[in-house]
């Protein structure tokens, strides 16, 4: 997605959590912003998959 289409927002975050995310991002050669976006995308995909499985079980 091009940068001009991305939504910018401010976020307050615990310094210890920031440090963990920063280290994790460095391990995976990502920026902290990229790591947070990656984790959010994974969470959304997991939620969608669970919702689809619940619909199929109904």
N, C-alpha and C positions, 0 to 999 in steps of 0.2 A: 504494500500500500504506500503510495507516495506521501512524503511528509506533509504536503499541503492538505491531505485528506485525514490526517490524524488529529484526534482530539487531545489538546494539551490541558493538563490540570495539575494543581498543587496537591501534595500528599504529605501529611505529617506521619512520621514513622519513628519507632523506638530506635535509639542509636545502636543498641545491641543487635536488633534485627537487621538494621542497615549494614552493619559490619558483616553479618552472616551472608546476606545477599551479595555484598560486594565481593567477598571471598569466593562464593559459589559462582558468581558471574565470571570472575577471573579464571577459575578452574575450567569453565566451559567457553572461554574466549568470547564473552559477551560483555556489553555494557550493563550496568545495573538496570537501566531502563529496559534494555532488551531482555534481560533475565526476568524481570517482573512481568513483562508482556508475555513471554514464553510460558511462565507459570500460570498466568491468568488464562491463556488460551488452552492449556492442558486441563485446567479446572472446568472450563466451560465445556470442552469436549467430553469430559468424564460425566458431567451433569446431563448433557444431552443424551449420551449413551444410556445412562441409567433411566432417564425418562422414557426413552424408546423401549427399553426392556420392560418397564412397568406397563406401558401401553400394550405390548404384545402379550403380557401375562393376563391382562384383563379380558 
